[in-house]
Amino acid sequence: MKKMLRTIRLDPSDGFVFARAAEPGEWAVAGGFMFWDCDPAELAGKERAAFRAGILGIDSFGWSTLAVVSEAGATERAAAVERLASQFIENLGAPDMEAARAAAEEEIAYAEELAVHPLNTLIAVERRAEEEGVTERFRTLHARTPGEGAATRFGNAFGFVASDSAEGDDVPAEHVDLLNLDGARGGGKGRAS
């Protein structure tokens, strides 16, 4: 088994940040080639967001903020190369399938280099335009292990408390009307329901 990158969506923000968001679970490549013939200084809005922090999903040719290191079999890898080659012909004007396949193979190999981390490691990219050209910096995000970081040093903000009593057995009932809370203080109008 090899390791490759898949798009992942932890919240709906990619749908707002990028003009076209990748679907979760697509095979992914870094995608910097999408900006080879543009001036990054002229990019604005969602195009600029894709330049600065987008990882490219192969199926949709859409962007994702994060990718996750995932296992891929030889068949899946070959299909990803073919799909990316097709995208190069359809969307980027590759002259023929042979040239497109060679470029796709190169991009998939680069994504495999990025996927050397343990499975389920999250990968993020930061692109910058500098005097010598565009640079890409990749960051990894790992799950915390027990005993590591602020969650164990300071405790969690929320927790669950077990109760031995059955529901209704001398358990005080608390009901807070959040919609009308501000109106109860006299500081504003409550919302009618």
N, C-alpha and C positions, 0 to 999 in steps of 0.2 A: 504494500500500500504506500502511496505517496501522500504528501500533504499539499493542499492548495488552499486558496482563500475563497470564502463564501460571503456574500453580503449578509448583514444582520441589521435588524431594526429594533432598537430598544425602546423607542418612543416614536410618535408620529411626525417628529420634526423634519425628517428628510423630505416629506411631502410638501413642506412649506419652504424649505431652504433651497431646494434644487428645482430647476425647471422640469426635469424628468427624474423622478426618484426610482432607484432600482427596487425590485421586489425582494423581500427577504429570501435568502437561500439560493440566490443565483451564484454561479461561479464568478469570480471577480479577478480583475487585473488592476494594477496601479492606475493606469489610464492617463498618465502624463502626456502620452502621444497625441491626445485630443487637442492639445494646446500648442503644438509645434509651430504652427504658422500664424499665430496671433500675438499681438502685443498685450501682455498681461496688464499693462497700465491702462489700456482702453477697455478692459472688462469691467462690467458693473453688475450689481444685483446678483441674481441667481447664477449667472455665468461666472462671476468672480468667486462666489461661494464654491462652485464646483472646482475651479482652478485651485483655490486655497486648501480645500479639505475633502475633495471627492475621490472615492474609489469607484471604479467603473464596473457595473454588472454586465456580464457578457450577453445575457439573453435580451434584456430591455435596452441596453446601451444607456442606462440611467445611472444615477449616482447614489452612493451610500456613504455616510459618514464613517461607518465602521465595517470591518470585515472580520471574520472569525476563522482561525486555522482549523481546517477540517480534513478528514481522510478522503482520499479519492483513489479509486481503482484505475487501472490502465484504460478500461473502456470509457469511464467518465472523463478522464484526461483527454483522450482522443476526441471525444465528442465536444469537449470545451474548445479544443484547438479548431475543429471544423466550424463550430458556431461562430467563434471569433473571426475566423477567416471569412465566413459569409458576411459578417457585419462589416468587415473592411471593404468588401466589394460593394455592398449595398449602400453604406453610409459614408465611406471615405474615398471611394473611387479607385480602389486597387486595380491594377491593369489586368490581372488574371488570378485564377485560384492558386497557382503555384507561388506567386509572389505574396499573395494574401496569407497562404498557409505558412510560409517561412516567417513572415512578420508575426503571425499569431503564435507560432511555436516559440519565438523569442520572448513575447510578452508573457506567455504561460510559464516559461522557464524562470523569468524574473519574479513572477508571483510565487513560484515554488521556493525561490530563494528567500522571499519574505516570510514564508510559512514554515521556517525551520524551528519555530518555537513549539512548545507543547500544544497539544490539541486544546481547543476552546480558548486560546489566547486571542484577545481582541487586538486588531491592528488599526491604527489611524495614520493618516498622512497629513503633512503640512508642506505646501509648496510655496516657494517664494521666487520672485523675479529679482535676480541680482545682476551685477555688471557682467559676470562671466556666463550668465544664462540662468535658466530655471533650475532650482535645486529642490529636491524632495527629501524630506526627513520623515521617517516612520517611527511611530511610538507603539509600544506594546502595553496592554492593560491586562493584568492578571487578577484572578480572584484572590482575596485575602485568605491567608491561612490562619487558623486559630492562634491567638496570641500575638497577632501582628496588627499594627495600626491603631487608629483612634477608637474604633468600635470596642476594643477590649480594654484599652487604657482608661477611657473615660466612661465607658458604659454606653448602652443604647438609649436613644431618646424615647423609644417606646418599648413596651414589653407586655407580656401577657401574664396574668396572675391566675393561678388555678383556684377554683372554688369547690369546696366539698359539698356545699348546699345545693339542693335541687332548686330549679327555678320557682320562685314564689315563696320559698322558705325564709322568711324574715330578711329578705334581701331588699334594701331600699331601692325604690324606683327613681331613676333620674331621667327627666325628659327636658331637653333644652330645645327651644324653638329658635333655631339659628336665623331663620328668615326675619323674625320679628324682634330679635335681640336688640338691635340698634334702636328701634322704636320704643322699647321698654325703658331705655335709659333716658328717653326724652331728647336724644341727640339727633334724631332723624325719623324718617317715616318707615314704618314696617311695610312689607309687601303683602298685599291681600292674597289669600288663596281661595 
